[in-house]
Amino acid sequence: MMGDDLEALRSETLEALAQAQDHAAWDAIRVGVLGKSGRLTRLLKELGKMSPEERKERGQALNRLRDALNSAVEQRGQEIADAALEARLKSEQVDVTLPAPATPLGLLHPISRTIEEMTAIFGAMGFSVAEGPDIESQWHNFSALNTPDHHPARTEHDTFYLPSTHEDSPARVLRTQTSGVQIRTMLTEAPPIRVIAPGRTYRADHDATHSPMFHQCEGLVIDKGITLGHLKGCLIEFLRVFFDKPNLPVRFRASYFPFTEPSMEVDIGWSRQTGEIGGGTDWLEVLGSGMVHPRVLANCGLDPAIWQGFAFGMGIERLTMLKNGIPDLRSFYESDLRWLRHYGFSALSSVSLAEGV
């Protein structure tokens, strides 16, 4: 039989557990009864002072009480934990019928945004996008484009050469321009042709306005009866839409490129003092262009007496810097999230023709 003191301990403990409403109160009861200095523990320690007959009976009663109280403490502890979880779930529940709270979204790199804008503008003019390999043969990168062997662009100071795979094969190069895509397009597609070729290019140069890896967008039109007038109209329209300046001054200057004849540099009006595009009386060169050289057409199997065309090329980083007021090219590739948050674009905002053409 359980003694009166043990029955009192059981009753008091169960009553206290029933009144406990949080983990702190429950834990105080558990330690006060079952802990190292708890009431039940002290009673167990007193067994050694009793005679064998008394110790046997008293010990059995204490063990039964300890098992009962352990079970009651665990049960009440789980009830308190479940109640706390239920209260937390109610206080932290989300109403899915309301708009989601604003959270930071990923941003498009300015280079990616500029390529999207170029694709949208030229796409409205009927251009498609052509692609090609970053590693090119010297024929595609230089020879087919009427670039002679002694041209400075072929030197190792300007071009990254890759080791030859065979002793008798010429070294391949990391493309210095996306013009090789134009060559591949003329070799594989029958005219009329109207493509742009945005992509990575590589040159041995590195400073605030040059990078060993950068992006270009080149364009090619091949058809019958193509003239300089078509070239000028296409580029003037593109520049005015891209910079959102309907009256942007555009100037064409005679120049020289091996793969075009005649060749022209293209300038836009700007202010040297303020950097404003379309303002002031100064001129800023932004791209190169020209009529496709007859030798380039012949190298691709097209009869220059039948087919004519124009080509152009521009640095994507350069136009991005001008449009967005970015002062240093090197910051494009430093992976600084603060820079991207400042100059990046929402990944959910699509480039629509309403923004341009």
C-alpha positions as CSV (number, residue, x, y, z in Angstrom):
1,M,0.0,0.0,0.0
2,M,1.1,3.5,-0.7
3,G,1.7,5.7,2.4
4,D,-0.2,8.8,3.0
5,D,2.8,11.0,2.2
6,L,3.2,9.3,-1.2
7,E,-0.4,9.7,-1.9
8,A,-0.2,13.4,-1.0
9,L,2.8,13.8,-3.3
10,R,1.0,12.1,-6.2
11,S,-2.1,14.3,-5.7
12,E,-0.2,17.6,-5.3
13,T,1.9,16.8,-8.4
14,L,-1.0,15.9,-10.6
15,E,-2.9,19.0,-9.5
16,A,0.1,21.2,-10.2
17,L,0.6,19.7,-13.7
18,A,-3.1,20.3,-14.5
19,Q,-2.6,24.0,-13.6
20,A,0.7,24.4,-15.6
21,Q,0.0,26.4,-18.8
22,D,3.5,26.8,-20.2
23,H,6.8,25.0,-20.5
24,A,8.5,27.0,-17.7
25,A,5.8,26.0,-15.2
26,W,5.8,22.4,-16.3
27,D,9.6,22.2,-16.1
28,A,9.6,23.7,-12.6
29,I,7.2,20.9,-11.4
30,R,9.3,18.2,-13.2
31,V,12.5,19.3,-11.5
32,G,10.8,19.9,-8.1
33,V,9.5,16.3,-8.0
34,L,11.8,14.2,-10.2
35,G,15.0,16.2,-10.4
36,K,18.2,15.3,-8.5
37,S,17.0,17.3,-5.5
38,G,13.3,16.7,-6.1
39,R,10.8,15.4,-3.5
40,L,10.5,11.9,-4.9
41,T,14.3,11.6,-5.3
42,R,14.8,12.5,-1.7
43,L,12.4,9.8,-0.6
44,L,14.2,7.2,-2.7
45,K,17.5,8.2,-1.0
46,E,16.0,7.6,2.4
47,L,15.4,3.8,1.6
48,G,18.9,3.0,2.8
49,K,18.0,4.0,6.4
50,M,15.2,1.4,6.6
51,S,15.2,-2.2,7.6
52,P,15.1,-4.8,4.8
53,E,11.4,-5.5,5.2
54,E,10.4,-1.8,5.3
55,R,12.8,-1.0,2.4
56,K,11.2,-3.7,0.2
57,E,7.6,-2.5,0.7
58,R,8.5,1.2,0.6
59,G,10.7,0.8,-2.4
60,Q,8.0,-0.9,-4.4
61,A,5.6,1.9,-3.6
62,L,8.1,4.6,-4.6
63,N,8.9,2.9,-7.9
64,R,5.2,2.7,-8.7
65,L,4.8,6.4,-7.8
66,R,7.8,7.3,-9.9
67,D,6.5,5.5,-13.0
68,A,3.1,7.1,-12.6
69,L,4.5,10.6,-12.1
70,N,7.0,10.2,-15.1
71,S,4.1,9.2,-17.3
72,A,1.9,12.1,-16.1
73,V,4.8,14.6,-16.5
74,E,5.5,13.4,-20.1
75,Q,1.9,13.5,-21.1
76,R,1.3,17.0,-19.7
77,G,4.6,18.2,-21.3
78,Q,3.3,17.0,-24.7
79,E,-0.1,18.6,-24.2
80,I,1.6,22.0,-23.4
81,A,3.9,21.7,-26.5
82,D,1.0,20.9,-28.7
83,A,-1.0,23.8,-27.4
84,A,2.0,26.1,-27.9
85,L,2.4,24.9,-31.5
86,E,-1.3,25.4,-32.2
87,A,-1.2,29.0,-30.9
88,R,1.9,29.7,-33.0
89,L,0.3,28.3,-36.1
90,K,-2.8,30.5,-35.6
91,S,-0.7,33.6,-35.0
92,E,1.6,33.0,-38.0
93,Q,-0.9,31.7,-40.5
94,V,-0.8,33.2,-44.0
95,D,-4.0,34.3,-45.8
96,V,-3.4,33.0,-49.3
97,T,-6.2,35.1,-50.6
98,L,-4.2,38.2,-50.1
99,P,-1.3,39.4,-52.4
100,A,2.0,37.9,-51.5
101,P,4.3,40.2,-49.6
102,A,6.9,42.0,-51.7
103,T,10.2,40.0,-51.8
104,P,13.4,40.7,-53.6
105,L,13.4,39.2,-57.1
106,G,16.3,38.3,-59.3
107,L,17.5,41.0,-61.7
108,L,18.7,40.9,-65.3
109,H,22.2,41.9,-65.9
110,P,22.3,45.1,-68.1
111,I,24.1,43.2,-70.8
112,S,21.3,40.7,-71.0
113,R,18.7,43.5,-71.1
114,T,20.5,45.3,-73.9
115,I,20.6,42.1,-76.0
116,E,16.9,41.7,-75.4
117,E,16.3,45.3,-76.5
118,M,18.4,44.9,-79.7
119,T,16.7,41.7,-80.6
120,A,13.3,43.3,-80.2
121,I,14.2,46.4,-82.3
122,F,15.9,44.5,-85.1
123,G,13.2,41.8,-84.9
124,A,10.6,44.4,-85.7
125,M,12.7,45.2,-88.9
126,G,12.6,41.5,-89.9
127,F,15.9,40.4,-88.6
128,S,16.4,36.9,-87.0
129,V,19.1,35.9,-84.5
130,A,22.1,33.8,-85.8
131,E,24.6,32.1,-83.5
132,G,28.0,30.5,-84.0
133,P,30.9,29.0,-82.0
134,D,33.2,31.0,-79.7
135,I,36.2,29.1,-81.0
136,E,36.7,29.8,-84.7
137,S,39.0,28.9,-87.5
138,Q,41.3,31.6,-88.8
139,W,39.4,31.3,-92.2
140,H,36.0,32.2,-90.7
141,N,37.5,34.8,-88.4
142,F,39.9,36.5,-90.8
143,S,40.5,35.1,-94.3
144,A,36.9,34.9,-95.4
145,L,36.4,38.5,-94.3
146,N,39.2,39.7,-96.6
147,T,41.6,40.3,-93.7
148,P,45.2,39.9,-95.0
149,D,47.8,37.8,-93.2
150,H,49.8,40.9,-92.3
151,H,46.8,42.7,-90.7
152,P,47.5,43.9,-87.1
153,A,44.3,42.1,-85.8
154,R,46.0,38.8,-86.5
155,T,48.9,39.4,-84.1
156,E,49.1,37.7,-80.7
157,H,48.9,41.1,-79.1
158,D,45.3,41.4,-80.2
159,T,44.0,37.8,-80.7
160,F,43.9,34.8,-78.4
161,Y,45.3,31.8,-80.3
162,L,44.6,28.2,-79.2
163,P,47.1,25.3,-79.6
164,S,46.8,23.3,-82.9
165,T,45.3,19.8,-82.5
166,H,47.5,18.5,-85.4
167,E,50.9,19.6,-86.6
168,D,49.7,20.5,-90.1
169,S,46.5,22.3,-89.0
170,P,46.5,26.1,-88.3
171,A,45.9,27.3,-84.8
172,R,42.3,28.2,-84.0
173,V,41.3,31.4,-82.3
174,L,38.8,32.8,-79.8
175,R,36.7,34.8,-82.1
176,T,37.6,38.5,-82.1
177,Q,34.2,39.5,-83.6
178,T,30.9,37.8,-84.4
179,S,31.6,38.3,-88.1
180,G,32.3,34.6,-88.4
181,V,28.6,34.1,-87.8
182,Q,27.9,36.2,-90.9
183,I,30.2,34.0,-92.9
184,R,28.6,30.8,-91.6
185,T,25.2,32.2,-92.4
186,M,26.0,33.1,-96.0
187,L,27.6,29.6,-96.5
188,T,24.5,27.7,-95.2
189,E,21.5,29.9,-96.1
190,A,20.4,31.2,-99.4
191,P,19.7,34.9,-99.9
192,P,17.8,37.0,-99.0
193,I,19.4,37.1,-95.6
194,R,18.7,39.4,-92.7
195,V,20.3,38.4,-89.4
196,I,21.9,39.9,-86.3
197,A,24.6,38.0,-84.4
198,P,24.9,39.0,-80.7
199,G,27.4,37.1,-78.6
200,R,30.7,36.9,-76.7
201,T,34.0,38.0,-78.3
202,Y,37.6,38.0,-77.1
203,R,40.6,40.3,-77.5
204,A,43.9,40.7,-75.6
205,D,42.9,44.1,-74.1
206,H,42.0,45.2,-70.6
207,D,41.3,48.6,-69.1
208,A,38.4,50.9,-68.0
209,T,36.9,50.7,-71.5
210,H,38.1,47.3,-72.8
211,S,37.8,43.8,-71.5
212,P,39.4,40.5,-72.6
213,M,35.9,39.1,-73.0
214,F,33.1,41.4,-74.2
215,H,29.9,41.3,-76.3
216,Q,29.2,42.4,-79.8
217,C,26.1,42.5,-82.0
218,E,26.8,42.4,-85.7
219,G,24.2,42.6,-88.4
220,L,24.0,41.4,-92.0
221,V,21.6,42.0,-94.9
222,I,22.0,40.3,-98.3
223,D,19.5,40.9,-101.1
224,K,19.2,42.3,-104.6
225,G,19.4,46.1,-105.0
226,I,20.7,46.8,-101.5
227,T,22.2,50.4,-101.2
228,L,23.8,52.7,-98.7
229,G,20.4,54.2,-98.2
230,H,19.1,51.0,-96.7
231,L,22.0,50.8,-94.4
232,K,21.6,54.4,-93.2
233,G,17.8,54.0,-92.7
234,C,18.3,50.8,-90.7
235,L,20.9,52.2,-88.3
236,I,19.4,55.6,-87.8
237,E,16.1,53.9,-86.9
238,F,17.8,51.5,-84.5
239,L,19.8,54.2,-82.7
240,R,16.9,56.6,-82.3
241,V,14.7,53.8,-80.9
242,F,17.4,52.3,-78.7
243,F,18.3,55.6,-77.0
244,D,14.6,56.7,-77.1
245,K,15.6,59.9,-78.9
246,P,13.3,60.4,-82.0
247,N,15.4,63.3,-83.2
248,L,18.8,61.9,-82.3
249,P,21.5,63.3,-84.6
250,V,23.3,60.5,-86.5
251,R,26.4,61.1,-88.7
252,F,28.2,58.7,-91.1
253,R,31.9,59.1,-91.7
254,A,34.1,57.4,-94.3
255,S,36.3,54.8,-92.8
256,Y,38.1,51.5,-93.7
257,F,37.3,47.9,-92.8
258,P,38.7,45.0,-94.8
259,F,35.3,43.3,-95.1
260,T,33.2,46.3,-96.3
261,E,33.6,48.8,-99.2
262,P,32.7,51.5,-98.8
263,S,33.0,51.6,-95.0
264,M,31.6,54.1,-92.5
265,E,31.9,54.9,-88.8
266,V,28.6,56.0,-87.3
267,D,28.5,58.9,-84.8
268,I,25.6,60.2,-82.6
269,G,25.1,63.6,-81.2
270,W,26.1,64.1,-77.5
271,S,27.4,66.7,-75.1
272,R,31.0,66.2,-74.0
273,Q,30.4,68.3,-70.9
274,T,27.3,66.6,-69.6
275,G,27.4,63.2,-71.3
276,E,23.8,63.7,-72.5
277,I,22.9,61.6,-75.6
278,G,21.4,63.8,-78.3
279,G,22.4,67.0,-76.5
280,G,25.2,69.5,-77.2
281,T,27.2,69.9,-80.4
282,D,29.7,67.1,-80.1
283,W,29.8,63.7,-81.8
284,L,30.5,60.3,-80.4
285,E,31.4,57.2,-82.4
286,V,29.2,54.2,-81.5
287,L,29.5,51.6,-84.3
288,G,31.1,50.6,-87.6
289,S,29.3,49.7,-90.8
290,G,29.6,49.4,-94.6
291,M,28.6,47.6,-97.8
292,V,29.7,44.0,-97.8
293,H,32.9,43.7,-99.8
294,P,32.5,41.8,-103.1
295,R,35.4,39.5,-102.1
296,V,33.6,38.5,-99.0
297,L,30.5,37.7,-101.0
298,A,32.6,35.6,-103.5
299,N,34.3,33.8,-100.6
300,C,30.9,32.6,-99.5
301,G,29.8,31.5,-102.9
302,L,27.6,34.5,-103.7
303,D,27.9,36.4,-107.0
304,P,28.6,40.1,-106.3
305,A,27.0,41.0,-109.6
306,I,23.7,39.7,-108.4
307,W,23.8,40.1,-104.6
308,Q,24.6,43.1,-102.5
309,G,24.4,43.7,-98.8
310,F,25.4,45.8,-95.8
311,A,26.9,44.9,-92.5
312,F,27.4,46.6,-89.1
313,G,28.9,45.8,-85.7
314,M,28.6,47.4,-82.3
315,G,29.9,46.8,-78.8
316,I,27.0,45.8,-76.5
317,E,28.9,47.0,-73.4
318,R,29.6,50.3,-75.0
319,L,26.0,51.0,-75.8
320,T,24.8,49.8,-72.4
321,M,27.2,52.1,-70.7
322,L,26.1,55.1,-72.8
323,K,22.4,54.4,-72.3
324,N,22.5,53.7,-68.5
325,G,25.3,56.0,-67.5
326,I,27.7,53.3,-66.4
327,P,31.3,54.8,-66.1
328,D,33.5,51.7,-66.0
329,L,33.4,48.6,-68.1
330,R,35.2,46.4,-65.5
331,S,32.3,46.7,-63.1
332,F,30.2,44.5,-65.5
333,Y,32.2,41.5,-64.5
334,E,33.0,42.0,-60.8
335,S,29.9,40.1,-59.5
336,D,29.0,42.9,-57.1
337,L,25.3,42.5,-56.1
338,R,25.1,46.1,-55.0
339,W,26.0,47.2,-58.6
340,L,23.5,44.8,-60.1
341,R,20.7,46.0,-57.8
342,H,21.5,49.5,-59.0
343,Y,21.8,48.9,-62.7
344,G,19.9,45.6,-63.1
345,F,16.4,45.2,-64.6
346,S,13.4,43.3,-63.4
347,A,13.4,39.7,-64.7
348,L,9.6,40.0,-65.1
349,S,9.6,43.0,-67.3
350,S,9.6,41.9,-70.9
351,V,10.9,44.1,-73.8
352,S,7.9,45.1,-75.8
353,L,7.8,46.9,-79.1
354,A,5.8,49.7,-77.3
355,E,9.2,50.6,-75.7
356,G,10.8,51.0,-79.0
357,V,9.7,50.6,-82.6
